[in-house]
Amino acid sequence: MNVIPSSTSHLGAVGPVYTDTHVSSPFPYQFLLLLVLIAPLLYSFVYNAILNCASPVLSINIFPRKIVVTDPSMESALSRHTSETSLANVIFLIGRRVFGLSDSSIQAIGGYDPRPVHVGEFSSASNARALLAAMAETTGQKLQSQPDVQETELGPWLFKLTSSAVASALWGPESPWVVDEEFQNQFMELSGSQMTLLRPFSKYTAKAAHTARAFIINRLQAAHANNRASRVRQIAHRINAVVMSDPEWESNKDYFNVELLTSLGLMVTPSTMAVWMIRHLLLRPDLLDRVVKEARNPDALDEQGNIDLVRIRESFPFLAACLYETLRLHMTAIPRVAKADFDVAVPNSQPIHLKSGDLIYLAMSSFNRNTETWGSDASTFSPERLLNNAGGLSASMVRKLRVFGVAGNLCPGRKVGLETIMYVVASVLREFDIENPRGEREQYPEPRTEDGFGIGFERCANDINIRLRRVA
């Protein structure tokens, strides 16, 4: 699921100035300090534009670059410029300060098109089956190791379970996301605070993120040294930009910085989505009961008595509808950065000229919550809207969602990512009843969206305590 995780700060949107050769100039700190004074108003304006983009394109000029907020009706126009726009080029804005990347690694990431490699690794049937099998094995082991009854915070517990399942498939079962509890805690900390590293004087204003990043990099280096032979066979190694650009990758410290970047892109979104989905279901016992009944249906199992991964969407249509409804409500926007100068055609208007380094935000929320498309209850969690009359997942309604970018720039790992979330959630609900420790009459609070300028998938701000009781 290749998106930039939601965060509380995106000051990097006014970072280094580009040239046509992608060489950046020093970070304009004076301008950044000026923006700090107007940041709350600026963030509110841009974020509201993303959520409520009523026109196809809104252009915001913020020297030294332009921000273009566009709704998904511009998908056809933007699909003609996939070679001139890139999610990877966001690394020019945040790579040095957020991930500690060197200029040479930033140039390497921005200088090649990773889509052919990613498509080959994630989309082939054999690779997808292998990834899902590894994910399922780790999920099962993690759930079997849980106590029969426990009280815990839902968010961290489910986030760690999902991220470890993803990591076992991409990095291997020995990876620290799977076996190292302290590492998982620091990773979860950084996943929510990474963009604070863009703050002025971040060593003092973003200490938690600095500490977490240093801890993670050190543990990644140790884990690689202890498991090198198995690590270099994993997909995460093969898609590492340093491996593909530097024959001496093993002595390049950015190998691990890129690992961190990759892990935040691939793990945070599915982990956060799983948390949001369970939070919505806990507010609607009728929907939760329906999903639980579906998850515990013996007809959904394969010959070995396990969830049939090949038929997971067909076996769990209501769970799939809940997943897509969660996507609909909580995907805000996907950023792209112009790699070259070009003009975007705008219906019934003059083209908008973009220069290399200008930002484009695909405002998914403006479409996914549009009442003309989704009805008067567009802001309500209602997975039934995504089912057909026969009770199956409606392909036509799913196609209306805008969550993975535009044609030619779609996330190649989306299918594996979605099926991972479904498997993890279905497995949890098969193994455990979720109870409210405060009693059945107590209502869970409404989940709140984390404050700030969220790009990608929103994060839940308030957590809840739950009791997990293993099904007899």
VOGU-3710 file (C-alpha; in Angstrom, 3 decimals, decimal comma):
1> mnvipsstsh> 0,000/0,000/0,000  2,297/2,684/-1,198  1,160/5,860/0,349  2,649/8,522/2,667  1,244/7,866/6,123  -0,831/10,510/7,822  1,022/12,757/10,226  0,784/15,929/12,240  3,185/18,057/10,245  3,991/18,440/6,562
11> lgavgpvytd> 6,190/21,503/6,476  8,347/19,695/3,940  5,849/20,709/1,253  7,880/23,883/0,900  11,299/22,225/0,881  14,150/22,257/-1,611  13,921/23,954/-4,973  14,182/21,635/-7,959  16,032/21,902/-11,201  15,417/19,824/-14,278
21> thvsspfpyq> 18,238/17,505/-13,225  16,683/16,962/-9,804  19,552/18,650/-7,955  18,202/20,409/-4,895  19,493/23,609/-3,380  19,913/24,099/0,375  16,742/24,054/2,410  15,251/27,622/2,611  15,072/27,891/6,388  14,226/31,605/6,407
31> fllllvliap> 11,159/30,915/4,325  10,297/27,943/6,511  10,434/30,085/9,646  8,057/32,541/8,005  5,711/29,678/7,209  5,738/28,564/10,829  3,889/31,771/11,644  1,175/31,158/9,069  1,263/27,348/9,083  -2,015/26,808/11,015
41> llysfvynai> -3,964/28,933/8,539  -2,156/27,431/5,550  -2,671/23,847/6,689  -6,337/24,490/7,406  -6,846/26,033/3,982  -5,076/23,290/2,022  -6,537/20,475/4,117  -10,094/21,792/3,739  -9,466/22,098/0,017  -8,423/18,438/-0,068
51> lncaspvlsi> -11,486/17,348/1,870  -13,959/19,561/0,053  -12,514/20,200/-3,394  -15,619/21,354/-5,258  -13,908/22,209/-8,545  -11,662/19,978/-10,650  -8,536/21,974/-9,831  -7,543/24,460/-7,150  -4,147/26,053/-7,638  -2,378/27,540/-4,610
61> nifprkivvt> 0,776/29,532/-5,249  3,192/29,377/-2,312  6,585/30,697/-3,265  8,846/28,994/-4,319  6,444/26,380/-5,629  2,850/25,735/-6,589  0,431/23,378/-4,877  -2,351/22,015/-7,065  -5,292/20,297/-5,382  -7,288/18,280/-7,884
71> dpsmesalsr> -10,298/16,038/-7,469  -10,533/12,586/-9,116  -12,547/13,962/-12,050  -9,116/14,962/-13,370  -7,975/11,336/-13,401  -8,039/11,067/-17,187  -6,032/14,265/-17,663  -3,450/13,314/-15,053  -3,082/9,778/-16,406  -1,485/11,316/-19,501
81> htsetslanv> 1,351/12,613/-17,308  2,321/9,577/-15,251  5,885/9,772/-16,548  6,084/13,391/-15,390  4,690/12,887/-11,886  5,821/10,605/-9,132  5,119/9,650/-5,545  8,786/8,674/-5,263  9,788/12,263/-5,949  8,265/13,285/-2,623
91> ifligrrvfg> 11,581/11,984/-1,306  13,224/15,158/-2,652  11,159/17,088/-0,119  11,546/14,907/2,945  14,351/12,413/2,347  17,220/14,235/3,997  15,474/15,483/7,128  12,960/12,689/7,747  15,023/9,657/6,758  18,592/10,945/6,955
101> lsdssiqaig> 19,241/10,020/3,321  22,305/11,268/1,477  21,936/13,340/-1,667  23,175/10,443/-3,810  20,480/8,101/-2,467  17,806/10,752/-2,909  18,904/11,155/-6,521  18,831/7,363/-7,003  15,302/7,043/-5,633  14,023/9,916/-7,733
111> gydprpvhvg> 15,961/8,924/-10,814  14,452/5,554/-11,638  10,956/4,223/-12,149  10,289/1,499/-9,528  6,935/0,452/-10,974  8,175/-2,407/-13,209  10,066/-3,968/-10,283  7,178/-3,478/-7,883  4,643/-4,890/-10,314  6,802/-7,945/-10,858
121> efssasnara> 7,308/-8,528/-7,144  3,768/-7,883/-5,935  1,477/-8,695/-8,846  2,636/-12,069/-10,113  0,349/-14,857/-8,931  3,167/-16,967/-7,472  4,705/-14,083/-5,540  1,328/-12,948/-4,225  0,551/-16,462/-2,984  3,937/-16,712/-1,265
131> llaamaettg> 3,516/-13,318/0,398  0,030/-14,122/1,658  1,094/-17,559/2,905  3,945/-16,038/4,939  1,616/-13,362/6,280  -0,997/-15,953/7,268  1,540/-18,141/9,062  2,814/-15,285/11,201  -0,719/-14,060/11,950  -1,701/-17,519/13,144
141> qklqsqpdvq> 1,398/-17,870/15,318  0,887/-14,443/16,883  -2,744/-15,140/17,705  -2,012/-18,579/19,136  0,581/-17,053/21,461  -1,938/-14,619/22,967  -3,427/-15,341/26,423  -6,956/-16,701/26,463  -8,183/-13,511/28,147  -6,484/-10,137/28,123
151> etelgpwlfk> -7,275/-6,449/28,380  -5,337/-4,208/26,063  -5,433/-1,026/24,021  -6,914/-1,902/20,655  -4,793/0,432/18,518  -1,260/-0,691/19,489  -2,254/-4,353/19,723  -3,834/-4,516/16,268  -1,237/-2,203/14,690  1,594/-4,482/15,844
161> ltssavasal> -0,214/-7,637/14,766  -0,869/-6,302/11,263  2,560/-4,749/10,772  4,319/-7,918/11,911  2,214/-9,942/9,459  3,241/-7,646/6,592  6,870/-7,611/7,705  7,108/-11,391/7,875  6,062/-11,575/4,218  8,434/-8,857/2,984
171> wgpespwvvd> 11,373/-8,992/5,409  11,079/-12,549/6,694  9,935/-14,102/9,984  13,209/-13,161/11,726  12,694/-9,429/11,121  12,527/-7,161/14,186  8,943/-6,173/13,361  8,037/-9,784/14,112  10,296/-10,756/17,020  11,324/-7,530/18,798
181> eefqnqfmel> 8,661/-5,905/20,997  10,757/-2,816/21,775  11,459/-2,338/18,080  7,726/-2,516/17,344  7,033/0,159/19,952  9,636/2,503/18,468  8,368/1,837/14,950  4,825/2,681/16,011  6,120/5,865/17,656  7,942/6,948/14,502
191> sgsqmtllrp> 5,015/6,027/12,238  2,964/8,720/13,935  5,674/11,333/14,391  7,970/11,017/11,364  6,970/14,338/9,847  7,835/16,209/13,032  11,411/15,726/11,845  10,704/18,519/9,358  10,208/21,020/12,157  12,796/23,750/12,629
201> fskytakaah> 15,457/22,691/15,161  14,027/19,171/15,064  16,734/17,801/17,372  15,010/19,782/20,090  11,427/19,954/18,812  11,103/16,330/17,653  13,177/14,382/20,163  10,848/11,367/20,247  11,065/10,919/16,475  14,862/11,317/16,456
211> tarafiinrl> 15,230/8,751/19,232  12,908/6,283/17,510  14,643/6,646/14,151  18,106/6,055/15,623  16,867/3,032/17,566  15,208/1,506/14,495  18,240/1,958/12,246  20,559/0,378/14,818  18,279/-2,636/15,268  17,863/-3,040/11,506
221> qaahannras> 21,641/-3,147/11,098  21,952/-5,762/13,823  19,107/-7,843/12,404  20,659/-7,813/8,942  24,065/-8,851/10,300  22,518/-11,776/12,182  20,289/-12,973/9,342  22,044/-11,799/6,183  21,648/-14,997/4,165  17,879/-15,063/4,580
231> rvrqiahrin> 17,452/-11,303/4,384  18,965/-10,927/0,918  16,405/-13,417/-0,425  13,429/-11,285/0,687  11,385/-8,919/-1,463  12,256/-5,984/0,806  15,901/-6,446/-0,161  15,201/-6,746/-3,881  13,148/-3,537/-4,028  15,615/-1,504/-1,944
241> avvmsdpewe> 16,668/1,480/-4,065  20,226/1,358/-2,736  20,611/-2,264/-3,832  19,425/-1,353/-7,318  21,688/1,688/-7,645  24,865/0,908/-5,683  26,968/-2,265/-6,190  28,538/-1,519/-2,797  25,146/-1,424/-1,104  26,327/-3,399/1,924
251> snkdyfnvel> 28,652/-0,608/3,024  26,106/2,120/2,222  24,397/3,247/5,424  21,432/4,451/3,374  20,486/0,819/2,776  18,876/0,863/6,221  17,461/4,375/5,854  15,697/3,170/2,707  14,479/0,099/4,590  12,861/2,407/7,119
261> ltslglmvtp> 11,294/4,496/4,341  9,962/1,363/2,650  8,563/-0,089/5,849  6,636/3,069/6,677  5,140/3,053/3,208  4,165/-0,622/3,211  3,146/-1,320/6,810  1,515/1,756/8,296  -1,472/2,042/5,986  -2,745/-1,562/6,313
271> stmavwmirh> -2,128/-1,495/10,074  -4,026/1,775/10,467  -6,847/0,600/8,217  -7,372/-2,502/10,351  -7,673/-0,322/13,466  -10,190/2,025/11,826  -12,337/-0,852/10,604  -12,578/-2,496/14,019  -13,335/0,878/15,630  -16,249/1,431/13,246
281> lllrpdlldr> -17,574/-2,071/13,814  -17,462/-1,727/17,607  -19,800/1,261/17,340  -22,320/-0,860/15,424  -22,906/-4,203/17,212  -25,272/-5,274/14,441  -22,507/-4,886/11,837  -19,927/-6,496/14,093  -22,181/-9,515/14,646  -22,608/-9,856/10,902
291> vvkearnpda> -18,855/-9,791/10,281  -18,194/-12,239/13,133  -20,783/-14,662/11,774  -19,178/-14,443/8,349  -15,638/-14,895/9,754  -16,664/-17,983/11,720  -18,517/-19,631/8,864  -16,930/-23,098/8,374  -17,746/-22,955/4,664  -15,105/-20,228/4,321
301> ldeqgnidlv> -12,320/-22,650/5,262  -10,092/-24,673/2,962  -9,444/-28,411/3,200  -6,952/-27,878/6,038  -9,458/-25,902/8,086  -7,832/-22,514/7,428  -9,249/-19,357/5,885  -9,130/-19,861/2,130  -6,895/-17,027/0,933  -7,686/-17,736/-2,704
311> riresfpfla> -11,395/-17,056/-2,103  -11,201/-14,569/0,738  -13,220/-11,814/-0,938  -15,875/-14,238/-2,104  -16,004/-15,943/1,300  -16,225/-12,703/3,273  -18,173/-10,225/1,105  -19,466/-8,175/4,030  -16,005/-7,937/5,584  -14,701/-6,820/2,188
321> aclyetlrlh> -17,437/-4,181/2,037  -16,402/-2,958/5,507  -12,828/-2,696/4,316  -13,694/-0,646/1,247  -16,030/1,550/3,288  -13,141/2,217/5,665  -10,991/3,190/2,705  -13,725/5,462/1,413  -14,044/7,382/4,656  -10,405/7,753/5,621
331> mtaiprvaka> -8,286/8,186/2,504  -7,608/11,928/2,293  -5,177/12,647/-0,526  -2,235/11,199/-2,416  0,709/13,485/-3,176  2,615/13,620/-6,420  5,583/15,788/-7,371  6,161/17,098/-10,884  9,381/15,687/-12,355  9,364/18,118/-15,288
341> dfdvavpnsq> 7,498/21,155/-16,585  4,157/20,363/-18,234  0,616/21,667/-18,726  -2,446/19,962/-17,246  -5,606/20,299/-19,327  -8,567/21,527/-17,240  -12,153/21,144/-18,531  -13,752/24,468/-19,485  -10,693/26,408/-18,348  -7,151/27,334/-19,250
351> pihlksgdli> -4,476/24,664/-18,701  -2,463/24,884/-15,512  1,281/25,089/-16,009  3,343/23,024/-13,573  7,056/23,344/-13,044  9,453/20,704/-11,844  9,049/20,462/-8,072  5,427/21,635/-7,904  3,112/19,491/-5,796  -0,123/17,818/-6,828
361> ylamssfnrn> -2,556/16,531/-4,230  -5,165/14,092/-5,517  -8,092/14,978/-3,266  -9,703/11,581/-2,777  -11,939/12,679/0,102  -13,756/15,255/-1,994  -15,029/12,440/-4,211  -15,341/9,623/-1,692  -17,635/11,705/0,519  -19,571/13,374/-2,282
371> tetwgsdast> -23,309/13,136/-1,549  -24,203/13,103/-5,247  -22,295/9,848/-5,665  -22,770/8,196/-2,266  -26,055/9,614/-0,985  -27,033/11,867/1,893  -25,292/9,564/4,393  -21,937/9,820/2,590  -20,124/10,634/5,850  -21,574/7,597/7,655
381> fsperllnna> -19,958/4,169/7,921  -22,426/2,065/5,939  -20,784/-0,939/4,227  -24,151/-2,116/2,837  -23,789/0,503/0,111  -20,995/-1,595/-1,406  -23,032/-4,799/-1,707  -25,182/-5,911/-4,623  -28,692/-7,315/-4,372  -27,335/-10,850/-4,015
391> gglsasmvrk> -25,259/-9,878/-0,970  -21,922/-10,000/-2,772  -19,397/-7,217/-3,153  -20,551/-4,821/-5,859  -17,764/-4,394/-8,414  -19,426/-1,288/-9,881  -19,561/0,447/-6,487  -15,970/-0,498/-5,660  -14,860/1,027/-8,970  -16,303/4,348/-7,851
401> lrvfgvagnl> -13,819/4,577/-4,989  -10,753/6,754/-5,420  -8,046/5,548/-3,081  -4,930/4,313/-4,885  -4,019/7,149/-7,239  -4,734/7,543/-10,932  -4,341/5,198/-13,858  -0,681/4,447/-14,543  0,307/5,389/-11,005  -1,736/2,879/-9,017
411> cpgrkvglet> -0,183/1,115/-6,047  0,990/-2,321/-7,290  0,719/-3,839/-3,811  -2,908/-2,869/-3,276  -4,357/-6,379/-3,779  -1,930/-8,063/-1,386  -2,392/-5,235/1,105  -6,179/-5,433/1,107  -6,210/-9,207/1,420  -3,737/-8,984/4,299
421> imyvvasvlr> -6,075/-6,657/6,198  -9,044/-8,928/5,550  -7,127/-11,994/6,690  -5,838/-10,376/9,882  -9,227/-8,960/10,889  -11,083/-12,185/10,016  -8,530/-14,218/11,991  -8,868/-11,990/15,049  -12,660/-12,253/14,966  -12,504/-16,023/14,480
431> efdienprge> -10,210/-16,480/17,468  -11,528/-13,880/19,907  -14,644/-12,163/21,149  -14,064/-8,448/21,677  -15,668/-7,198/24,883  -15,937/-3,808/26,518  -14,187/-4,025/29,920  -16,534/-1,308/31,207  -19,604/-3,435/30,556  -22,001/-4,121/27,707
441> reqypeprte> -24,074/-1,005/28,407  -21,084/1,296/28,036  -20,642/2,802/24,602  -17,256/3,073/22,980  -16,353/6,670/22,067  -16,481/7,757/18,464  -13,063/7,437/16,858  -11,477/10,815/16,198  -9,147/11,708/13,374  -5,694/12,829/14,381
451> dgfgigferc> -5,274/16,582/14,174  -3,046/18,034/11,520  -2,519/17,953/7,803  -3,041/14,268/7,092  -1,883/13,002/3,720  -2,635/9,444/2,739  -4,619/7,440/5,225  -5,906/9,209/8,330  -4,786/8,061/11,751  -7,091/7,510/14,692
461> andinirlrr> -6,368/9,928/17,553  -8,180/8,322/20,495  -7,652/4,738/21,592  -9,899/2,377/23,531  -9,402/-0,503/25,939  -10,854/-3,861/24,957  -11,035/-7,321/26,438  -10,093/-10,179/24,129  -11,572/-13,534/25,111  -10,603/-16,604/23,131
471> va> -13,541/-18,397/21,559  -14,097/-21,787/23,209
//
